[in-house]
């Protein structure tokens, strides 16, 4: 079969067939009387073998070795090709994400594009200081893209950089809550912790609803942050977690302050007081817990906490009784004033 016919049937150009010949990959078995290349059935089979290996990403040198060396083992080469292909796909996926980020920011000109690219480079830096600088020192007074900030917030492990990102996200405007909300439902607990911290700094009803939902998270750190933030926004469902924080001594002072704020709502006061008093009854011999609960009662309005504090002045634990007495004295002094 002549070279033109082979090219038509195989889909390999005549130029490439001549290149194969010059490299010794496929040398036509015969020649016509006129000196034209004439390919045998075996030659054509070898062409298809070469094209099959090329489709896997092998170079012509690698193909020559694979076809000529009977002892050649393909496993190592195929493994290397897999890793190389994975790396290429990763780079292309990163490029695609950058392009989508630029497109989503709706740049009005190339300066906006360059600003976003510079931000992305800064946020991807291995240096925490460089990442923080990229957020806090923008080149121009251009709002940072919310999607970029939200993604960075959920991925950032350095506390200083994370704080800068949350600050930037809070002032960026736009739909920051929706952009970071998915992090609350991640299987990765670290991402959920970052998400609840970010949402806590965002205003609005949607943020409050997400914080209330996070009260049921399986991770105690997420629940506590959600309780502090949602309780400060008036979510009464945060009370059980806040009381647990007082009992357990984890951010107990902050939790007591939030409980005090909630108890200033007449509709919530009884529920808060009942929860604290029930815990006092549940820990009759634990002086440390009773001290924290007594101190938490001092955050409640005097009109509802005075009576229980007076009872605690006669507590069996001397320290509890002394603290309660001091708090009663302060309340009565304020009342007289």
C-alpha positions as CSV (number, residue, x, y, z in Angstrom):
1,X,0.0,0.0,0.0
2,X,1.4,3.4,-1.0
3,X,2.0,6.2,1.5
4,X,-1.0,8.3,0.3
5,X,-3.4,5.4,0.8
6,X,-1.9,4.6,4.2
7,X,-2.4,8.2,5.2
8,X,-6.0,8.2,4.2
9,X,-6.8,4.9,6.0
10,X,-4.8,5.6,9.1
11,X,-5.4,9.3,9.6
12,X,-1.7,9.8,10.0
13,X,-0.4,12.5,7.6
14,X,2.2,11.7,4.9
15,X,4.5,14.1,6.6
16,X,4.3,12.2,9.9
17,X,4.8,8.9,8.1
18,X,8.0,10.2,6.5
19,X,9.1,11.4,10.0
20,X,8.5,7.9,11.4
21,X,10.6,6.5,8.6
22,X,13.4,8.9,9.2
23,X,13.4,8.0,12.9
24,X,13.3,4.3,12.2
25,X,10.0,3.8,13.9
26,X,8.1,2.5,10.7
27,X,10.2,1.8,7.7
28,X,8.2,0.6,4.7
29,X,8.9,-3.0,4.0
30,X,9.2,-2.4,0.3
31,X,9.6,0.0,-2.6
32,X,7.8,0.2,-5.9
33,X,9.7,0.1,-9.2
34,X,9.5,3.9,-9.2
35,X,11.0,4.0,-5.7
36,X,7.9,4.9,-3.8
37,X,7.3,3.7,-0.2
38,X,5.2,0.6,0.0
39,X,3.7,-0.5,3.3
40,X,2.9,-4.0,4.3
41,X,0.1,-5.1,6.6
42,X,2.6,-5.5,9.4
43,X,3.9,-1.9,8.8
44,X,0.3,-0.6,9.0
45,X,-0.2,-2.5,12.3
46,X,2.9,-0.9,13.7
47,X,1.6,2.5,12.7
48,X,-1.6,1.9,14.7
49,X,0.5,0.7,17.6
50,X,2.5,3.9,17.5
51,X,-0.6,6.1,17.4
52,X,-2.2,4.2,20.3
53,X,0.9,4.8,22.4
54,X,1.0,8.5,21.4
55,X,-2.5,8.8,22.5
56,X,-1.3,7.9,26.0
57,X,1.2,10.8,26.0
58,X,4.3,8.8,25.2
59,X,7.1,10.6,23.3
60,X,8.4,9.1,20.1
61,X,11.6,8.1,21.9
62,X,9.6,6.3,24.6
63,X,7.5,4.6,21.9
64,X,10.6,3.4,20.0
65,X,12.0,1.9,23.2
66,X,8.6,0.2,24.1
67,X,8.3,-1.4,20.7
68,X,12.0,-2.5,20.2
69,X,12.9,-3.6,23.7
70,X,11.2,-6.9,24.7
71,X,12.3,-6.5,28.3
72,X,10.7,-3.0,28.5
73,X,8.2,-2.9,31.5
74,X,5.4,-0.4,30.9
75,X,4.2,-0.1,34.5
76,X,6.8,2.5,35.6
77,X,6.4,4.6,32.5
78,X,2.6,4.5,32.7
79,X,2.8,5.5,36.3
80,X,4.9,8.4,35.4
81,X,2.5,9.4,32.7
82,X,-0.4,9.3,35.2
83,X,1.4,11.6,37.6
84,X,2.4,14.0,34.8
85,X,-1.2,14.1,33.5
86,X,-2.6,14.6,37.0
87,X,-0.2,17.6,37.5
88,X,-1.2,19.0,34.2
89,X,-4.9,18.7,35.0
90,X,-4.3,20.3,38.4
91,X,-2.6,23.3,36.7
92,X,-5.4,23.6,34.2
93,X,-8.1,23.4,36.9
94,X,-6.3,26.1,38.8
95,X,-6.2,28.2,35.7
96,X,-9.9,27.6,35.1
97,X,-10.7,28.7,38.6
98,X,-8.7,31.9,38.2
99,X,-10.4,32.7,35.0
100,X,-13.8,32.1,36.5
101,X,-12.9,34.3,39.5
102,X,-11.8,37.1,37.2
103,X,-15.0,36.7,35.1
104,X,-17.2,36.6,38.3
105,X,-15.8,39.9,39.4
106,X,-17.0,41.6,36.2
107,X,-13.8,43.6,35.6
108,X,-14.4,46.9,33.8
109,X,-10.8,47.0,32.4
110,X,-7.5,45.4,32.4
111,X,-6.4,47.2,35.6
112,X,-9.2,45.4,37.4
113,X,-8.0,42.1,36.0
114,X,-4.5,42.7,37.1
115,X,-5.7,43.7,40.6
116,X,-7.6,40.4,41.0
117,X,-4.6,38.4,39.6
118,X,-2.3,40.1,42.1
119,X,-4.7,39.3,44.9
120,X,-4.8,35.7,43.9
121,X,-1.1,35.4,43.7
122,X,-0.8,37.1,47.2
123,X,-3.4,34.8,48.8
124,X,-1.6,31.7,47.3
125,X,1.8,32.7,48.8
126,X,3.4,30.3,51.2
127,X,4.2,33.3,53.4
128,X,1.5,34.3,55.9
129,X,2.8,37.8,56.0
130,X,2.4,38.1,52.2
131,X,-1.1,36.7,52.3
132,X,-2.1,39.2,55.0
133,X,-0.5,42.0,53.1
134,X,-2.5,41.1,50.0
135,X,-5.7,41.6,52.0
136,X,-4.9,44.6,54.0
137,X,-2.9,46.6,51.5
138,X,-4.7,46.6,48.2
139,X,-3.0,48.4,45.3
140,X,-6.1,50.5,44.6
141,X,-9.3,51.4,46.3
142,X,-11.2,48.6,44.5
143,X,-13.6,46.3,46.5
144,X,-12.1,42.8,46.9
145,X,-14.1,40.1,45.2
146,X,-16.4,38.4,47.8
147,X,-16.0,34.9,46.3
148,X,-12.2,35.1,46.5
149,X,-12.3,36.3,50.1
150,X,-14.8,33.6,51.1
151,X,-12.8,30.8,49.6
152,X,-9.6,32.2,51.3
153,X,-11.4,32.5,54.6
154,X,-12.5,28.8,54.6
155,X,-8.9,27.7,53.7
156,X,-6.8,30.0,55.9
157,X,-5.2,28.3,58.9
158,X,-3.0,31.2,60.2
159,X,-5.1,33.1,62.8
160,X,-3.7,36.6,61.9
161,X,-4.4,36.1,58.1
162,X,-7.8,34.6,58.9
163,X,-8.7,37.7,61.0
164,X,-7.7,40.0,58.2
165,X,-9.7,38.0,55.7
166,X,-12.8,38.1,57.9
167,X,-12.5,41.8,58.3
168,X,-12.1,42.3,54.5
169,X,-15.1,40.0,53.9
170,X,-17.3,41.9,56.3
171,X,-16.6,45.2,54.6
172,X,-16.6,43.9,51.1
173,X,-20.4,44.0,50.9
174,X,-22.2,41.8,48.5
175,X,-23.5,38.4,49.3
176,X,-20.7,37.4,51.7
177,X,-23.0,35.2,53.9
178,X,-24.0,33.0,50.9
179,X,-20.4,32.8,49.7
180,X,-19.1,31.3,53.0
181,X,-22.3,29.5,54.1
182,X,-21.3,26.2,52.5
183,X,-18.4,26.0,54.9
184,X,-20.8,25.3,57.8
185,X,-21.8,22.0,56.2
186,X,-18.3,20.8,55.3
187,X,-17.2,17.4,56.6
188,X,-13.9,19.1,57.6
189,X,-14.3,20.4,61.1
190,X,-11.6,23.1,60.6
191,X,-13.6,24.5,57.7
192,X,-16.7,24.6,59.8
193,X,-14.9,26.4,62.6
194,X,-13.6,29.0,60.1
195,X,-17.0,29.4,58.6
196,X,-18.8,30.1,61.9
197,X,-16.2,32.7,62.8
198,X,-16.6,34.5,59.5
199,X,-20.4,34.4,59.6
200,X,-20.3,35.8,63.2
201,X,-18.9,39.0,61.8
202,X,-21.5,39.4,59.0
203,X,-24.7,41.2,59.6
204,X,-28.2,40.3,58.6
205,X,-31.0,37.8,59.1
206,X,-29.5,35.1,57.0
207,X,-26.3,35.2,59.0
208,X,-28.3,34.9,62.3
209,X,-30.2,31.9,60.9
210,X,-27.0,30.1,59.9
211,X,-25.6,30.7,63.4
212,X,-28.7,29.3,65.0
213,X,-28.4,26.3,62.7
214,X,-24.8,25.8,63.8
215,X,-26.0,25.3,67.4
216,X,-26.6,21.7,66.5
217,X,-23.1,21.1,65.1
218,X,-21.3,18.0,66.3
219,X,-18.2,19.9,67.1
220,X,-18.3,21.7,70.5
221,X,-16.0,24.6,69.3
222,X,-18.5,25.4,66.4
223,X,-21.4,25.2,68.8
224,X,-19.8,27.5,71.4
225,X,-18.9,30.1,68.8
226,X,-22.4,29.9,67.3
227,X,-23.9,30.3,70.8
228,X,-21.9,33.4,71.6
229,X,-22.7,35.0,68.3
230,X,-26.3,34.0,67.9
231,X,-27.1,34.7,71.6
232,X,-25.7,38.2,71.2
233,X,-28.2,38.6,68.4
234,X,-31.1,37.5,70.6
235,X,-31.4,33.8,69.7
236,X,-32.9,32.2,72.8
237,X,-32.0,28.7,71.4
238,X,-28.4,29.5,72.4
239,X,-29.1,29.4,76.1
240,X,-28.4,25.6,76.7
241,X,-25.0,25.9,75.1
242,X,-24.1,29.1,76.9
243,X,-25.0,27.6,80.2
244,X,-22.9,24.5,79.4
245,X,-20.0,26.9,78.7
246,X,-20.4,28.5,82.1
247,X,-20.6,25.0,83.8
248,X,-17.6,23.7,81.8
249,X,-15.5,26.9,82.2
250,X,-15.0,27.4,78.5
251,X,-15.3,31.1,77.7
252,X,-17.6,31.2,80.7
253,X,-17.2,35.0,81.3
254,X,-18.3,35.7,77.7
255,X,-21.1,33.2,77.9
256,X,-22.4,34.8,81.2
257,X,-22.4,38.2,79.6
258,X,-24.5,37.0,76.6
259,X,-26.9,35.2,79.0
260,X,-27.2,38.5,80.9
261,X,-28.0,40.3,77.7
262,X,-30.7,37.7,76.8
263,X,-32.2,37.9,80.3
264,X,-32.9,41.6,79.9
265,X,-35.7,40.6,77.5
266,X,-38.7,40.0,79.8
267,X,-39.8,37.1,77.5
268,X,-36.5,35.3,78.0
269,X,-35.5,36.1,81.6
270,X,-37.3,33.1,83.2
271,X,-35.8,30.7,80.8
272,X,-32.3,31.9,81.4
273,X,-32.7,32.0,85.2
274,X,-34.3,28.5,85.3
275,X,-31.4,27.1,83.3
276,X,-28.8,28.6,85.7
277,X,-30.7,27.5,88.9
278,X,-31.2,24.0,87.5
279,X,-27.4,23.7,87.1
280,X,-26.8,24.9,90.6
281,X,-29.1,22.1,91.8
282,X,-27.3,19.6,89.6
283,X,-23.9,20.4,91.1
284,X,-24.4,20.5,94.9
285,X,-20.9,19.4,95.7
286,X,-18.9,21.0,92.9
287,X,-17.6,24.3,94.3
288,X,-15.8,25.3,91.1
289,X,-19.0,25.0,89.0
290,X,-21.1,26.7,91.7
291,X,-18.7,29.6,91.8
292,X,-18.9,30.1,88.0
293,X,-22.7,29.9,88.1
294,X,-22.9,32.4,91.0
295,X,-20.7,34.8,89.1
296,X,-22.9,34.3,86.0
297,X,-26.0,35.2,88.1
298,X,-24.4,38.6,88.7
299,X,-24.8,39.4,85.0
300,X,-28.6,39.0,85.2
301,X,-30.9,42.0,86.0
302,X,-30.9,42.6,89.8
303,X,-34.7,42.4,89.9
304,X,-34.6,38.7,89.0
305,X,-31.3,37.5,90.5
306,X,-31.4,39.2,93.9
307,X,-33.4,36.5,95.6
308,X,-31.3,33.5,94.4
309,X,-28.1,35.3,95.3
310,X,-29.4,36.0,98.8
311,X,-30.1,32.2,99.2
312,X,-26.5,31.5,98.0
313,X,-25.1,33.7,100.9
314,X,-26.0,30.6,103.1
315,X,-24.4,28.1,100.7
316,X,-22.5,25.2,102.3
317,X,-19.4,26.1,100.4
318,X,-17.8,29.1,102.1
319,X,-16.3,30.6,98.9
320,X,-19.7,30.5,97.1
321,X,-21.4,32.1,100.1
322,X,-18.7,34.9,100.3
323,X,-19.0,35.6,96.5
324,X,-22.8,35.7,96.7
325,X,-22.6,38.0,99.8
326,X,-20.3,40.4,97.9
327,X,-22.6,40.4,94.9
328,X,-25.7,41.0,97.0
329,X,-23.9,43.9,98.7
330,X,-23.1,45.4,95.3
331,X,-26.7,45.0,94.0
332,X,-28.1,46.6,97.1
333,X,-25.7,49.5,97.0
334,X,-26.7,50.1,93.4
335,X,-30.3,49.9,94.4
336,X,-29.8,52.4,97.2
337,X,-27.9,54.7,94.9
